Amino acid sequence: MGRRPAPVGPAAVRCAVTRRAVVSPGALEPLRNPQRAPSRRARCGQLLRLVDRLVQAAAVDPVEAVRRCGGRASSAQLRELCVRPRDLSAAVRTGHLARTRPGRYRLATLDTQLDVAIGLTATLSHRSAALHHALEVATAPELPEITVRRNRRLSRDQQRRASTTWRDLPASAVAASVTPPAQTVLDCARDLPFQESLAVADSALRHGLVDLDQLRGRAARVRGHGAARARRVAAAASPLAANPFESSLRAIALDSGLDVQPQIQVTDHGLFALVDLADQGRRLVIEADSYEHHGNRRGFRKDVRRYTELAVFGWTVLRFTWEDVMLQPDYVRWALTSWRLAQDGVRVLAPPAHLPRLA
């Protein structure tokens, strides 16, 4: 009967279904019509080949998956993103990914980013420095992000090798050609969009590399370009955010005029629910939905019941996927802003047109 395909788990089959892998109708015909299948063994072989084809069609590039996780990822996260183990091993073998310890992977370019900074006599900063400190980011930078002194001149070729910020850094803000965690958070807060900078700040607090009171104190002393943005990020940052996905969603919600807090415990008579984000004054729950937390039938059933109970007790639940938040933030912003305006009696406008098409 030929080589038997490798065993396929529920996660792989689920990935194949969610990615909408296309299988020709003819491939299913022997399964619909048993008379055309000469034996039970033949039917079993056809089913295994069909499942193998679905899994192959749904396979995700491991490098893109790690980039989607912010430059670093665990093997569990990569399984949830439908990365096949053999593809992951191949990416490590070819040097596109590096295994930092068993079950943990990162982009191989993170090492070269520090090399670029040293080669340019610059300081690795912003998201590149965050990744160097093993922090998660919302989006991994394509080029190394560096900082050079204000009067430094770089050739056109040097500027093409990195994304450069011209700023004078005190000696205390540089250690081994990299900005320390607290300085990294402040640089991101001053120069990056709120969605990106809040993810870095949350990650630094979550890993205990930065103290919240010290961060707010340092942000209050920032002057000049980006000072107001730094104070806003410091005020909104929280160690309770679970990941950059949730941090990004919270940033959009705050931009939309909602007063959301992360990891809120909602309790009522018979109701006990821990939610990703909540605006308690408006009785609004916002969930950052992924397969990682309810990737099996039991988890899915539990979450559906939780959403139902929240609605019964008078809470509105809005759910968004990673693709919504990271690839179509305008849609998320429209949905949250429109919901808030509708509660205030304002007419809701149509969703934004020309959104990026999702696979």
C-alpha positions in Angstrom: 0.0 0.0 0.0 3.0 2.4 -0.2 4.4 4.5 2.5 2.0 5.4 5.3 1.8 9.2 5.9 3.0 10.5 9.3 0.3 10.5 12.0 -1.8 13.7 12.0 -3.1 15.3 15.2 -6.2 17.3 15.7 -4.3 20.6 15.5 -3.0 19.8 12.0 -6.4 18.9 10.7 -7.9 22.0 12.3 -5.2 24.1 10.6 -6.0 22.5 7.3 -9.7 23.4 7.7 -9.1 26.9 8.8 -6.7 27.6 6.0 -9.4 26.4 3.5 -7.1 24.0 1.7 -8.6 23.1 -1.7 -9.1 19.5 -2.6 -10.6 18.4 -5.9 -14.1 16.9 -5.7 -12.8 13.8 -7.4 -10.5 13.0 -4.4 -13.6 12.7 -2.2 -15.6 10.6 -4.6 -14.3 7.1 -3.4 -15.2 8.1 0.2 -18.7 9.2 -0.8 -19.4 6.0 -2.8 -18.0 3.0 -1.1 -18.8 0.8 -4.1 -16.0 2.4 -6.0 -13.5 1.6 -3.2 -12.4 -2.0 -3.8 -11.5 -2.7 -0.1 -11.3 -1.3 3.4 -7.5 -1.1 3.1 -7.9 1.0 -0.1 -10.3 3.4 1.5 -8.0 3.8 4.5 -5.1 4.6 2.2 -7.2 7.2 0.3 -8.3 8.8 3.6 -4.7 9.0 4.8 -3.5 10.5 1.5 -6.3 13.0 1.6 -5.5 14.1 5.2 -1.8 14.4 4.2 -2.7 16.6 1.3 -4.8 18.8 3.5 -1.9 19.2 6.0 0.6 20.0 3.2 -1.7 22.6 1.8 -2.1 24.2 5.2 1.6 24.3 6.1 2.9 27.7 7.2 6.4 28.9 6.6 8.2 28.7 10.0 10.2 31.9 9.5 7.0 33.8 8.8 5.4 32.2 11.8 8.2 33.2 14.2 8.1 36.7 12.7 4.4 36.8 13.4 5.1 35.9 17.0 7.4 38.9 17.3 10.8 37.4 16.4 10.7 34.7 19.1 8.4 31.7 19.6 8.0 28.5 21.5 7.3 25.2 19.8 3.8 25.2 21.2 3.1 28.6 19.6 4.4 27.3 16.3 2.2 24.2 16.4 -0.8 26.4 16.9 0.2 28.3 13.8 0.3 25.0 11.8 4.1 24.8 11.4 5.2 21.3 10.6 8.1 19.9 12.7 10.1 18.9 9.7 9.8 22.4 8.2 10.9 23.9 11.5 13.9 21.6 11.6 14.8 22.5 8.1 14.6 26.2 8.9 17.0 25.7 11.8 19.3 23.5 9.6 19.5 26.1 6.9 20.2 28.9 9.3 17.0 30.9 8.9 16.0 30.2 12.5 18.1 29.6 15.6 17.1 27.4 18.5 18.0 29.2 21.7 17.1 26.3 24.0 14.8 23.2 23.7 11.4 24.3 22.5 12.4 28.0 21.9 13.2 29.6 18.5 14.1 33.0 17.2 14.9 34.7 13.9 18.6 34.1 12.9 18.8 37.7 11.8 18.7 38.9 15.4 22.4 38.1 15.8 23.3 40.0 12.6 21.4 43.1 13.7 23.8 43.6 16.6 26.7 43.0 14.2 25.3 45.7 11.9 25.1 48.2 14.8 28.6 47.4 15.9 29.9 47.7 12.3 28.3 51.2 12.0 29.6 52.2 15.4 26.0 52.7 16.5 23.7 51.6 19.3 21.2 48.8 18.8 17.9 50.4 19.9 14.1 50.3 19.7 12.5 47.0 18.6 15.9 45.5 17.7 17.1 46.1 21.3 13.9 44.7 22.6 14.4 41.5 20.7 18.0 41.4 21.9 16.7 41.5 25.5 14.3 38.6 24.6 11.2 40.8 24.7 8.2 40.1 22.5 7.3 42.8 19.9 4.2 43.3 17.8 6.1 43.4 14.6 9.7 42.4 14.1 11.7 45.1 12.2 12.9 44.2 8.7 16.1 46.2 9.2 18.2 46.7 12.4 17.0 49.7 14.4 19.9 51.8 15.6 20.6 55.1 17.2 23.6 57.4 16.4 24.6 60.8 17.8 23.0 63.9 16.3 26.0 65.2 14.4 26.9 61.8 12.9 27.0 61.4 9.2 26.2 58.1 7.5 26.8 57.4 3.8 23.8 56.4 1.6 25.0 52.7 1.7 25.2 52.8 5.5 21.7 54.2 5.8 20.4 51.4 3.6 21.7 48.8 6.1 19.6 50.0 9.1 16.7 52.1 10.2 18.5 55.0 12.0 17.4 57.5 14.7 19.7 60.5 15.4 19.7 61.2 19.1 22.4 61.8 21.7 22.3 59.1 24.3 23.9 59.5 27.7 26.6 56.9 28.7 24.1 55.3 31.2 21.7 54.6 28.3 24.1 52.3 26.4 25.5 48.9 27.5 27.7 46.8 25.1 26.3 48.7 22.1 22.7 48.1 23.1 20.2 50.3 24.9 19.2 48.8 28.3 15.5 47.6 28.7 14.2 50.9 30.3 15.8 53.1 27.7 14.6 50.7 25.0 11.0 51.1 26.2 11.3 54.9 26.3 12.8 55.0 22.8 10.0 52.9 21.4 7.4 55.0 23.2 8.8 58.2 21.7 9.3 57.1 18.2 7.0 54.2 17.3 3.2 54.0 16.9 1.2 53.4 20.1 0.3 49.9 19.1 4.0 48.9 18.7 5.4 50.8 21.7 2.7 49.5 24.1 3.6 45.9 23.2 7.2 46.5 24.0 6.4 48.2 27.3 4.0 45.5 28.4 6.6 42.8 27.5 9.3 44.5 29.6 7.0 44.7 32.6 5.8 41.2 32.1 9.3 39.8 32.2 10.3 42.0 35.1 13.1 43.9 33.3 11.5 47.2 34.0 9.7 48.5 37.1 6.4 50.3 36.4 6.9 53.2 38.9 10.4 53.8 37.6 9.2 53.7 34.0 6.6 56.3 34.7 9.1 58.4 36.6 11.6 58.4 33.7 8.8 59.1 31.2 7.8 62.2 33.2 11.4 63.5 32.8 11.5 63.1 29.1 11.6 66.4 27.2 11.4 67.3 23.5 10.2 65.1 20.7 7.9 62.2 21.7 7.7 63.3 25.4 3.9 63.2 25.5 3.8 59.8 23.7 6.3 58.4 26.2 4.1 59.5 29.1 1.1 58.0 27.5 2.7 54.6 27.0 4.0 54.6 30.5 0.6 55.4 31.9 -1.1 52.7 29.8 1.5 49.9 30.2 0.7 46.9 32.3 2.5 43.6 33.2 -0.9 41.8 33.0 -1.0 41.8 29.2 -0.6 38.2 28.0 1.2 38.9 24.7 1.8 41.5 21.9 -1.5 40.5 20.2 -3.4 41.5 23.3 -1.3 44.6 23.8 -1.9 45.8 20.3 -5.7 45.2 20.7 -5.7 47.2 23.9 -3.8 50.1 22.1 -6.5 50.2 19.4 -9.2 50.1 22.0 -7.7 53.0 23.9 -7.3 55.0 20.7 -11.0 54.3 20.1 -12.0 56.1 23.3 -12.6 53.1 25.4 -11.3 52.7 29.0 -10.1 49.1 28.8 -8.0 47.2 31.3 -6.2 43.8 30.7 -7.1 40.5 32.4 -10.2 41.7 34.2 -12.1 39.3 36.5 -15.9 39.7 35.8 -18.0 38.5 38.7 -21.8 38.5 39.3 -24.4 36.2 40.9 -23.2 32.9 39.4 -20.8 34.5 36.9 -17.0 34.1 37.2 -15.0 35.0 34.0 -11.5 36.1 33.4 -11.5 38.2 30.2 -8.7 39.6 28.0 -9.9 43.3 28.1 -12.8 45.0 29.7 -14.3 48.5 29.9 -16.2 48.0 33.1 -18.0 51.3 33.0 -19.6 50.3 29.6 -19.9 46.6 30.5 -17.8 45.7 27.4 -15.6 42.7 27.0 -13.0 42.5 24.2 -11.4 39.2 23.5 -8.1 38.6 21.5 -9.2 35.3 20.0 -6.7 32.6 18.9 -6.6 28.8 18.8 -3.9 28.7 21.4 -6.4 29.1 24.3 -9.3 27.0 23.0 -7.7 24.8 20.4 -9.6 21.7 21.4 -13.3 20.9 21.6 -13.4 21.2 25.4 -11.7 24.6 25.4 -13.9 25.9 22.6 -17.1 24.7 24.4 -15.9 26.4 27.6 -15.3 29.7 25.9 -18.6 29.7 24.0 -20.4 29.1 27.3 -18.5 31.9 28.9 -19.4 34.3 26.2 -23.1 33.3 26.5 -23.1 33.9 30.2 -21.5 37.3 29.8 -24.2 38.3 27.4 -26.9 37.0 29.7 -25.5 39.1 32.5 -25.6 42.2 30.3 -22.1 42.4 28.9 -21.3 42.9 25.3 -18.5 40.7 23.9 -16.5 41.7 20.9 -14.0 39.2 19.5 -11.1 39.9 17.2 -8.5 37.6 15.6 -4.8 38.1 15.2 -5.4 38.9 11.5 -8.0 41.5 12.4 -5.6 43.3 14.8 -2.3 43.0 13.0 -3.4 43.1 9.4 -6.7 45.1 9.4 -6.4 47.5 12.4 -8.6 50.0 10.6 -11.5 47.5 10.8 -10.9 46.9 14.5 -10.7 50.6 15.2 -14.0 51.1 13.2 -15.8 48.3 15.1 -14.8 49.6 18.6 -15.4 53.3 17.8 -18.7 52.5 16.1 -19.8 50.4 19.1 -19.0 53.3 21.5 -20.8 55.8 19.3 -23.8 53.5 19.0 -24.1 53.3 22.8 -24.1 57.1 22.9 -26.9 57.2 20.3 -24.8 58.2 17.3 -25.4 56.7 13.9 -22.9 54.0 12.9 -21.1 54.4 9.6 -20.3 51.6 7.2 -17.1 49.5 7.6 -13.9 50.9 6.0 -13.6 49.9 2.3 -10.5 48.5 0.6 -9.3 46.5 3.5 -6.3 44.1 2.8 -7.5 40.7 1.7 -6.9 37.9 4.1 -6.1 34.3 3.1 
